[in-house]
Amino acid sequence: MKIDVSSDEKEKSGMKIVVENTEQKEYIGWWVYGEGQHIFKDEQTLEEYDMEFPNENMEELIELYLAVCEMEYFPMECKMTGHLKKELVEKQTTLIVSDFEILYIQGCGE
């Protein structure tokens, strides 16, 4: 587990608290991309997380998503391997993805 407390002059609170459990875990759910934002909806908890792909080229990743789904905001069922990073002040959780596998594309029947 990693805890980061840092000051940020841009934020009104002046403090940013991040709790990050770096233990890798598998998450199954839906990856949705639209308007420059990647979101993951966990199948088990139905919670939504922002997503970061530190090991991927983001332009290529967007091209892959659009090639598979053919449009933005189309859910793609995936198994994501990664860990969660929680920003406590902003109450935001981000899934840091180290690897992923596409399981099913809605509407394709494959």
C-alpha positions as a Markdown table, in Angstrom:
| # | Residue | x | y | z |
|---|---|---|---|---|
| 1 | Met | 0.0 | 0.0 | 0.0 |
| 2 | Lys | 1.2 | 3.5 | -0.9 |
| 3 | Ile | 0.0 | 6.7 | 0.7 |
| 4 | Asp | 0.9 | 10.1 | -0.8 |
| 5 | Val | 0.2 | 13.4 | 0.9 |
| 6 | Ser | 1.2 | 16.4 | -1.1 |
| 7 | Ser | 0.4 | 20.0 | -1.4 |
| 8 | Asp | -1.0 | 21.4 | -4.6 |
| 9 | Glu | -1.1 | 25.1 | -5.1 |
| 10 | Lys | -3.8 | 24.8 | -7.8 |
| 11 | Glu | -6.3 | 23.2 | -5.5 |
| 12 | Lys | -8.2 | 25.2 | -2.9 |
| 13 | Ser | -7.8 | 22.6 | -0.2 |
| 14 | Gly | -4.0 | 22.9 | -0.6 |
| 15 | Met | -3.7 | 19.1 | 0.1 |
| 16 | Lys | -4.0 | 16.0 | -2.0 |
| 17 | Ile | -4.3 | 12.6 | -0.2 |
| 18 | Val | -3.9 | 9.5 | -2.4 |
| 19 | Val | -4.2 | 5.9 | -1.1 |
| 20 | Glu | -2.9 | 3.3 | -3.6 |
| 21 | Asn | -3.0 | -0.4 | -3.0 |
| 22 | Thr | -0.4 | -1.6 | -5.5 |
| 23 | Glu | -1.4 | -5.3 | -5.2 |
| 24 | Gln | -2.5 | -6.5 | -8.7 |
| 25 | Lys | -6.1 | -7.8 | -8.9 |
| 26 | Glu | -8.4 | -8.9 | -11.8 |
| 27 | Tyr | -11.5 | -6.8 | -12.5 |
| 28 | Ile | -14.3 | -8.0 | -14.9 |
| 29 | Gly | -16.7 | -5.4 | -16.2 |
| 30 | Trp | -17.2 | -2.9 | -19.0 |
| 31 | Trp | -14.8 | -0.5 | -20.5 |
| 32 | Val | -16.4 | 2.6 | -22.0 |
| 33 | Tyr | -14.5 | 5.4 | -23.9 |
| 34 | Gly | -15.9 | 8.7 | -24.9 |
| 35 | Glu | -14.9 | 12.3 | -25.2 |
| 36 | Gly | -11.3 | 11.5 | -24.2 |
| 37 | Gln | -12.3 | 9.7 | -20.9 |
| 38 | His | -11.8 | 6.0 | -20.2 |
| 39 | Ile | -14.3 | 4.6 | -17.6 |
| 40 | Phe | -14.6 | 1.1 | -16.2 |
| 41 | Lys | -17.8 | -0.2 | -14.6 |
| 42 | Asp | -17.1 | -3.2 | -12.3 |
| 43 | Glu | -19.4 | -6.1 | -12.9 |
| 44 | Gln | -19.3 | -7.3 | -9.3 |
| 45 | Thr | -19.8 | -4.0 | -7.4 |
| 46 | Leu | -21.3 | -1.8 | -10.2 |
| 47 | Glu | -18.8 | 0.9 | -9.2 |
| 48 | Glu | -17.4 | 3.2 | -11.9 |
| 49 | Tyr | -13.7 | 4.1 | -12.0 |
| 50 | Asp | -11.7 | 6.4 | -14.2 |
| 51 | Met | -8.9 | 4.4 | -15.9 |
| 52 | Glu | -5.2 | 5.0 | -16.5 |
| 53 | Phe | -3.0 | 2.8 | -18.8 |
| 54 | Pro | 0.6 | 3.7 | -17.9 |
| 55 | Asn | 2.1 | 0.9 | -20.1 |
| 56 | Glu | 0.1 | 1.7 | -23.2 |
| 57 | Asn | 0.3 | 4.3 | -26.0 |
| 58 | Met | -3.0 | 6.2 | -25.5 |
| 59 | Glu | -3.4 | 7.0 | -29.2 |
| 60 | Glu | -3.1 | 3.4 | -30.1 |
| 61 | Leu | -5.4 | 2.4 | -27.3 |
| 62 | Ile | -8.1 | 4.8 | -28.5 |
| 63 | Glu | -7.7 | 3.5 | -32.1 |
| 64 | Leu | -8.1 | -0.1 | -30.7 |
| 65 | Tyr | -11.3 | 0.8 | -28.8 |
| 66 | Leu | -12.8 | 2.6 | -31.8 |
| 67 | Ala | -11.8 | -0.2 | -34.2 |
| 68 | Val | -13.5 | -2.8 | -32.0 |
| 69 | Cys | -16.6 | -0.9 | -30.9 |
| 70 | Glu | -16.9 | 1.3 | -34.0 |
| 71 | Met | -18.2 | 4.2 | -31.9 |
| 72 | Glu | -17.6 | 6.0 | -28.6 |
| 73 | Tyr | -19.7 | 5.1 | -25.5 |
| 74 | Phe | -20.2 | 1.5 | -26.6 |
| 75 | Pro | -19.5 | -1.0 | -23.7 |
| 76 | Met | -16.8 | -3.6 | -24.2 |
| 77 | Glu | -16.6 | -6.4 | -21.7 |
| 78 | Cys | -13.1 | -6.8 | -20.4 |
| 79 | Lys | -10.9 | -8.4 | -17.8 |
| 80 | Met | -8.6 | -5.7 | -16.4 |
| 81 | Thr | -5.5 | -6.5 | -14.3 |
| 82 | Gly | -4.4 | -3.6 | -12.2 |
| 83 | His | -4.9 | -1.8 | -8.9 |
| 84 | Leu | -7.0 | 1.0 | -7.5 |
| 85 | Lys | -5.8 | 4.5 | -6.6 |
| 86 | Lys | -8.1 | 6.6 | -4.4 |
| 87 | Glu | -7.9 | 10.3 | -4.1 |
| 88 | Leu | -9.6 | 11.0 | -0.8 |
| 89 | Val | -10.1 | 14.7 | -1.0 |
| 90 | Glu | -11.7 | 14.5 | -4.5 |
| 91 | Lys | -13.4 | 11.2 | -3.7 |
| 92 | Gln | -12.2 | 9.8 | -7.0 |
| 93 | Thr | -11.1 | 6.2 | -7.6 |
| 94 | Thr | -8.9 | 5.3 | -10.6 |
| 95 | Leu | -8.2 | 1.9 | -12.0 |
| 96 | Ile | -4.5 | 1.7 | -12.9 |
| 97 | Val | -4.5 | -1.0 | -15.7 |
| 98 | Ser | -1.3 | -3.0 | -16.2 |
| 99 | Asp | -2.9 | -5.5 | -18.6 |
| 100 | Phe | -6.3 | -6.2 | -20.2 |
| 101 | Glu | -8.2 | -8.8 | -22.2 |
| 102 | Ile | -11.3 | -8.1 | -24.3 |
| 103 | Leu | -14.0 | -10.7 | -23.4 |
| 104 | Tyr | -17.1 | -9.7 | -25.3 |
| 105 | Ile | -18.4 | -6.8 | -27.4 |
| 106 | Gln | -22.1 | -5.9 | -26.9 |
| 107 | Gly | -24.2 | -6.5 | -30.0 |
| 108 | Cys | -21.7 | -8.7 | -31.8 |
| 109 | Gly | -22.8 | -12.0 | -30.4 |
| 110 | Glu | -19.2 | -13.3 | -30.4 |
